[in-house]
């Protein structure tokens, strides 16, 4: 009887150890940092970093340009919910930027096309009123006109911040100051990715309503001109990794741009 008890105890311990190892492996792949533990690495002397005076604080803007649209890829992360850092290593990305918004039920908000495959259709929405993508001819665009349906990739987001070189007027309720992720296009057909945040509090940034005017201030200081610009998912569910900066997320990112 004593031997049976020992065998049973041994089996329980073995199952416990296996369960712990499985949980540990899962944790190393998907665990997100806690507030105050967010990875950040900022090279403040790089030319692609600008500080602006915004209201009562400093607003830092970091950006990079992608001259070749064929180097940009869009992927969903709703099922796997991996961290941006893990995805960067897995996909072999030179840069990685969080993409579009998602619902509480874990679905993409509006149009989502990845490598020609449509995962979600366009849904008319006053706030998420634009799409960033690349068509089958390799042309990069930000648009609210969805008559073009032949995409290599496309993601619905919003609002549109700059349209035909003109800053848009936004009237919003419950507007808060959060870290912002923006994608813009230039007249030369380049894609430009930006992150805007307070360097003393990484998840704080500009109000959404003030973002168009901030981008115009950025244009004046950087010399970069936007043809169009679109707001992407920001706040705690945003990540931005480039040669200048590493900013991790607190909440899972629903999708991401991988620049190779």
Secondary structure by P-SEA (a helix, b strand, c coil): caaaaaaaaaaaaaaaaaaaaaaaaaaacbbbbcccccbbbbccccccbbbbbcccbbbbbbbccccccccbbbbbcccccccaaaaaaaacccbbbbbbbbccccccccbbbcccccccccccccccccccccccccccccccccccccccbbbbbccccccccbbbbbbbccccccbbbbbbccccbbbbbbcccccccccccccccaaaaaaaaaaaaccccccbbbbccccccbbbbcccbbbbbcccccbbbbcc
